[in-house]
Amino acid sequence: MSKKLTSQKYLGQFPDHMHPHIVDIADVLEDGNCGFRAVASLLGYTEEGWSIVRRELDEELRNNNNLYEKLFRQDLQVVRDSLVATRWFTIPAMGYLVANRYNVVLVTLGKPSKTFFPMMTSYSSSARFFCIGFVNGNHWVPINMSKGFPLPEVTADWKKFCSHEARSWMSNLNGRLQYWNLLNPPVKPLSGVMSAKPAAQPAPQPAPQPAPQPAPQPAPDALAASHRLSAPPDVAETLRVLCYA
């Protein structure tokens, strides 16, 4: 029987912005049927009704074969085999089957976080919302959520193959889908311009230095005068005698 967790051992594996909306997390037996056990628990079968869920999903697959041939394409037989053998509950295939068979909104939290609306019926205000979480890379657990919790995005194939009537699910619950985006905005990749490295700047050049100028040369008259002033004493005396003779 599934049991509520009094610890928070799984809480950290779900998106942070969803923590305030998680009321409690139950656990189910880890035996390869955990995803079917989680859904059985939410349906009120108790987790021991997992084999009933397998059988009912197989009936859903066969009763609406035309839809699932388009949806699953070459993987149709793989999905069918996984329902009759002891194989894991896989997303997105089982998400579509659960939503359609039980006319519920199925939300998966973890990797991946997705919303699965019914694909063949119109919106109903009394529809039930089921939430299961993927933990430890190999285990599904049922989660009890608060009323009006945010809804993660739907798959591209749901939009492509759902009926016209089913689109009313998105239009009526668009506010809750936008609520998720508000709390968890998608990360946009950087554009080439934003991520480009700035152009290298040229290295600063030293200021030009003036060429050295030659020392000024004295004029010839000044040079002669300096020679006269610097004549030896004996020559100066001889000149004086000649001048006064």
C-alpha positions in Angstrom: 0.0 0.0 0.0 1.3 3.5 -0.8 2.3 5.6 2.1 2.9 9.3 2.6 6.4 10.5 3.1 7.0 12.3 6.3 10.5 13.1 5.2 11.5 15.4 2.3 13.7 12.8 0.5 12.1 13.3 -2.9 11.2 17.0 -2.7 14.6 18.3 -3.9 14.2 16.3 -7.2 11.3 18.4 -8.3 11.5 22.0 -9.7 12.0 24.5 -6.9 9.0 26.7 -8.0 6.7 23.7 -7.5 7.6 23.0 -3.8 5.0 25.4 -2.4 2.3 23.5 -4.4 3.2 20.0 -3.2 1.0 18.9 -0.4 2.5 15.5 0.1 4.4 12.7 -1.7 3.5 9.1 -1.4 5.7 6.1 -2.2 5.0 2.9 -4.0 6.8 -0.4 -4.3 9.8 -0.4 -6.6 9.3 -3.5 -8.7 9.3 -2.3 -12.3 5.5 -1.5 -12.1 5.9 1.7 -10.0 4.4 4.1 -12.7 1.3 1.9 -13.0 1.2 1.6 -9.2 1.3 5.4 -8.9 -1.6 5.9 -11.3 -3.6 3.1 -9.6 -3.1 4.8 -6.3 -4.4 8.1 -7.7 -7.4 6.3 -9.3 -8.3 4.9 -5.9 -7.5 1.3 -6.8 -4.6 1.3 -4.2 -1.2 0.6 -5.7 -2.0 -3.1 -5.9 -4.4 -2.3 -8.8 -1.4 -1.8 -11.0 -2.2 -4.8 -13.2 -5.7 -3.4 -13.8 -4.1 -0.1 -15.0 -1.9 -2.1 -17.4 -4.9 -3.9 -18.8 -7.1 -0.8 -19.2 -4.3 1.1 -21.0 -3.9 -1.8 -23.4 -7.6 -1.6 -24.1 -7.3 2.1 -24.7 -4.5 1.5 -27.2 -6.5 -1.1 -29.1 -9.8 0.8 -29.1 -8.3 4.0 -30.5 -5.7 2.3 -32.8 -6.1 5.0 -35.5 -5.0 7.8 -33.2 -2.1 5.9 -31.7 -0.8 4.7 -35.1 -0.3 8.4 -36.0 0.9 9.3 -32.5 3.4 6.5 -31.9 4.3 5.7 -35.5 7.0 3.1 -35.7 7.0 2.7 -31.9 3.4 1.5 -31.7 4.3 -2.2 -31.2 6.9 -1.2 -28.6 4.3 0.6 -26.6 1.9 -2.3 -26.9 4.5 -4.8 -25.8 5.4 -2.6 -22.7 1.7 -2.9 -21.5 1.5 -6.7 -21.6 5.0 -7.4 -20.2 6.7 -6.2 -17.1 8.2 -3.1 -18.6 8.5 0.4 -17.3 6.0 3.2 -17.4 7.5 5.5 -20.1 6.7 9.1 -20.9 5.3 10.5 -23.2 3.6 7.3 -24.4 1.9 6.4 -21.1 1.0 10.0 -20.5 -1.2 10.1 -23.5 -2.8 6.7 -22.7 -3.6 7.6 -19.1 -5.1 11.0 -20.0 -7.3 9.5 -22.7 -8.4 6.4 -20.9 -9.4 8.1 -17.6 -10.3 11.5 -19.1 -7.9 13.2 -16.6 -5.2 15.8 -16.8 -1.9 14.0 -16.0 1.1 16.0 -14.9 4.6 14.6 -14.6 7.2 16.4 -12.5 11.0 15.9 -12.8 12.6 15.0 -16.0 10.5 15.5 -17.9 7.9 17.9 -16.5 4.9 17.7 -18.9 1.1 18.1 -19.0 -1.1 15.6 -20.8 -4.6 16.6 -21.6 -7.2 14.2 -23.0 -6.9 14.2 -26.8 -10.5 13.3 -27.9 -12.8 15.1 -25.4 -13.6 18.7 -24.7 -12.7 20.6 -21.5 -14.6 19.7 -18.3 -14.4 21.8 -15.2 -14.9 18.7 -13.1 -11.9 16.9 -14.6 -9.4 15.4 -12.1 -5.7 16.3 -12.1 -3.2 13.6 -11.4 0.4 14.3 -10.7 3.3 11.8 -10.6 7.0 12.5 -10.1 10.0 10.8 -11.5 12.8 10.4 -8.9 16.2 8.7 -8.6 16.3 8.2 -12.4 14.2 5.0 -12.2 11.1 5.5 -9.9 7.6 7.0 -10.2 5.7 8.3 -7.1 2.2 9.8 -6.8 2.1 13.4 -5.6 -0.8 15.3 -4.0 -0.9 18.8 -5.3 -2.6 22.0 -4.1 -5.6 23.3 -6.0 -4.8 25.4 -9.1 -1.1 24.4 -9.2 0.9 25.6 -12.3 0.9 23.3 -15.3 4.1 22.5 -17.4 4.0 22.7 -21.1 2.2 20.1 -23.3 4.0 18.1 -26.0 4.3 19.1 -29.6 2.6 15.8 -30.6 -0.4 16.6 -28.4 -0.9 19.8 -30.3 -0.4 18.1 -33.6 -2.8 15.1 -33.1 -5.5 16.2 -30.6 -9.0 16.7 -31.9 -10.5 20.1 -32.4 -12.7 19.7 -29.3 -9.7 18.8 -27.2 -8.1 22.2 -27.8 -10.5 23.6 -25.4 -8.4 22.1 -22.6 -5.6 24.5 -23.5 -7.7 27.5 -23.9 -9.5 27.0 -20.6 -6.3 26.2 -18.6 -4.0 28.6 -20.4 -3.7 30.7 -17.2 -2.2 27.8 -15.4 0.2 27.0 -18.2 1.3 30.7 -18.2 1.7 30.5 -14.5 4.3 27.8 -14.9 6.2 30.0 -17.5 6.0 33.0 -15.2 7.6 31.0 -12.3 10.1 29.1 -14.6 10.8 31.3 -17.7 12.6 29.4 -20.5 16.2 30.2 -20.9 17.0 31.9 -24.2 20.3 31.1 -25.9 22.7 34.0 -26.4 22.7 35.4 -29.9 25.9 35.4 -32.0 26.2 39.2 -31.5 25.9 38.9 -27.7 28.3 36.0 -27.4 31.0 37.4 -29.7 34.3 38.5 -28.2 35.0 42.2 -28.3 37.4 43.3 -31.0 41.0 43.5 -29.8 42.2 47.0 -29.1 45.5 48.1 -30.6 48.3 48.4 -28.1 49.1 52.1 -27.1 52.0 53.5 -29.0 54.7 55.6 -27.2 54.7 59.3 -28.0 57.3 60.3 -30.6 60.5 61.7 -29.1 62.1 64.9 -30.7 65.3 64.2 -32.6 68.4 65.4 -30.8 69.7 68.8 -31.9 73.4 69.6 -32.5 75.0 72.0 -30.0 75.2 75.6 -31.4 78.6 76.6 -32.9 80.1 80.1 -32.1 80.3 82.6 -34.9 83.8 83.1 -36.5 84.3 86.6 -35.0 83.4 85.4 -31.6 85.8 82.4 -32.1 88.6 84.8 -33.1 87.9 87.0 -30.1 88.0 84.0 -27.8 91.4 83.1 -29.3 92.7 86.6 -28.6 91.5 86.6 -25.0 93.0 83.3 -24.5 96.5 84.2 -26.0 99.5 83.2 -23.9 101.0 86.0 -21.6 104.3 86.2 -23.6 102.5 86.8 -26.8 100.2 89.4 -25.2 103.3 91.3 -23.8 104.9 91.3 -27.3 101.8 92.8 -28.8 101.7 95.5 -26.1 105.3 96.5 -26.7 104.8 96.7 -30.5 101.7 98.8 -30.1 103.6 101.4 -28.0 107.0 101.4 -29.7 
